[in-house]
Amino acid sequence: MTIGPAVEGDESRKVPRPSAIPLAELGLSVNDRIEVSWEVELADGTEESVWWLATIIGETEGLDRSVDLEYEADHGFDCERRRVVMSSNGILWDALLHENLEWRCEGAADDEESTDETVEAPLGAFELESAVKARFQGGDEFHAGTIAAINDDGTYDVLYEDHVLEQGVPGEMIQKVQLDASAQAAIEQGREEGPVAETISDFFELFVRSLTSGERFSKLTAEQKAVVSDKVRALQPHFEAELIELRKERGRGAQVTGEDIKLLLPRVTARAASSGA
């Protein structure tokens, strides 16, 4: 065997560091054992896909959360530690190679995925540049993107919102996303100018400003403005819940624009009314 975990990867497979998911959210913890899929080149030049057993040694805290794995000595290689980012239930990112690799819990069967028959989406089911969400590299989580190319074999190239391009995505791993025309235009503009906000708190401040910057609000007395502002800020938990739902609808990493903030208003007020707020 001539290729193992320590060897530099293929440049074409390199991807930016993804957002990390805490171990607890994946049902994992330190000292658990997982298997990671590697392509190993044998002495005769052929390649073999193997599941490599590794133990979770530790997890860092904070925004740059990462996980330390210790691979068992196997496949002709010694025991080795590697740092990874757990990006979804089934995909991890190797910090040395800058590549995504499949993972599964120890002992999971090769055919653990559903055996139900799936029907491939017919050619042309998704239009070029249409908004979609897709299961990145076959993982369980949908990521927001657009159709970048329609291939002759019925698959699609998907350009995700983090500018990562995945080629040859089967139609059954893609879902169409319905976007308001004004929101779609704002997303296209946002790709050129950058996002209007980064965090949920930032988006809520945009929401507050959208409700307290109109002509009617400007004519209120200072006392009336204070009362209205307090009522608007009391909507924060309902706004955050709707924003989370919006991102689920569009997929992980979806851009949220100022137009979306306006469209969320009736949903937020309806949620607040139903809760008695």
Order of alpha helices (4+ residues) and beta strands (2+ residues): beta-beta-beta-beta-beta-beta-beta-beta-beta-beta-beta-alpha-alpha-alpha-alpha-alpha-alpha
